[in-house]
């Protein structure tokens, strides 16, 4: 279960960096565990690819500046259509 905890930690920490420019990388990071399947050498190879791809994606995401939802909003809080 350590892998699950690391996965959740990755997603939680990287969400603060989510932006339109890196959403594809975030989706790819979220989907990585889907590719770890099989038994024996097949699973081992999948886990090695997973570790490599995870490191590459996290490096790309860490290069991004954290976004702030308030900075991206173009409407004032009272400007809702009712």
N, C-alpha and C positions, 0 to 999 in steps of 0.2 A: 504493500500500500504506500510505500515511500514515494513511488512514482506518481501516484495520484495527488499526494500532498504537494509535490514539486510542480506538477501541472497546474493545480489551482493557484499556487503561489505565483507562478509565471503569469498566468492570465490576470490575476488581481493586480499585480504590480505594473503590468504593461498596459492595462486599460487607461491609466492616467496619460498615456502617450498616444492614445487613439486619435487619429485624424483622417481626413479623406485621402491623404497621400499615402498612409501606411495601412489602410484597412485590409488590403490584400494580404499583407504580411501577418496581420493579427488573425485573419481567418485561417491562413496556412498553419500558424502556430496552434490554433485551437483544434485543427483537424489532424495534427501529427499522430496522436495516439491511435487513430483509426487504421494506420498503416502497420502497426506492430501486431503481426499474426504469426501463426505457425508454431512449429515445435523444433527443438534442436537447432541445427545450423541455419535453418530458414528463419527462425525467430531471432537468433543471434545476429544474423545479417540485418534484419529489419530493425533491431534495437540499435545497431551501429549507425545505420542511416538516420534513425530517429535522433540520436545524440548529435550527429553532425548537422542535420537540418535544424534542430532546436538551437544549437549554438549560433548558426548562421543567421537565423531569423531574429534571435534575441539581440545579436550584435547590431543588426539593421535597426531594430526598434530602439535600442539604447542611444543610437545616434540622433534620434528625433528629440526635439524639445518637448517637455510635457505640455499637453494642451490644457486649457481651462474652459469649461463649458460656458462660463460667464463671458469670457472674451470672445467666444464664437457667436453669441447671441446677437441678433440684429434688432430684436424687439425689446422694448422696455417692459417690465413686468406687468404694467397696466394696459398694454396694447393688445389684448386678446379680443378676437372677434366673438361676440356673444350672439 
